[in-house]
């Protein structure tokens, strides 16, 4: 327990905020990169499809935005504390940031794979590309659930 007290609650809270943003952004970078790789081939063959490819590529990037929102909210909670946070409060903030950190990382990568596969639909059956969008939205739903879980947990933490 002495070790935890030496680190302090602020360190745990900042770790949580950092993980929320960093992990979600890493997932988004990987997901948008995967989709970009798939899209580059199609656009080189048919430049008229670049707009739809860009829409598909942007979709896995939303998790990074969600992670940043939770980072911002956690940082506001840390900054709004009258003094140093207790270890328990720091751990609560860390735990509240984990759903979007881990969920954002994994869902962005999965969504990037779905979006890359959707580019194949766009290439082979351009009129059916919206089916690929719907598949991407299914994955997005779970990222939104992670955002909501982190948001609700952060809002329930009393810092006084």
Secondary structure, DSSP 4 states (H G I P E B T S, - for coil): -HHHHHH-HHHHHHHHHHHHHHHHHHHHHHHHHHHHHHHHHHHHH-GGGHHHHHHHHHHTTHHHHHHHHHHHHHHHHHHT-SSPPPHHHHHHHHHHHHHHHHHHHHHHHHHHHHHHHHHHHHHH-GGGHHHHHHHHHHHHHHHHHHHHHHHHHHHH----
